[in-house]
Amino acid sequence: MSLALRYWNSPTAINRSLAANSYDIYLSRYPCVFLFQLILFTLPGIYPLLKLFLVLLASISSSYLTSQYLKRPYSRLTIAATTGLFLILVIGIRVKKKIKGE
């Protein structure tokens, strides 16, 4: 316990950056998870646990990168692009359901 308090209780650049971007990461996480799940859904033969870890890694890293490098300097453009991407994904799901005949 004392080792954890000694080494993990001090502020680092990574902790400050994650704390500064945490709310933006939270907001941009859902579209990223949705996008990566749809991408991996089309790939058969991948174990579900591997898909989980791939989606987690890709969505967390892309959410952080979106928050750090797009949201801060270009906030309106990022919101418009995220909304557009979400609408494209919803339309794509509806088209896919119609093709399958559901």
Buried (B, 14 or more C-beta within 10 A) or exposed (E): EEEEEEEEEEEEEEEEEBEEBEEBBEBBBEBBBBBBBEEBEEEEEEEEEEBEEBBEEBBBEBBBBBBBEBBEEEEEEBBEBBEEBBEEBEEEEEEEEEEEEE
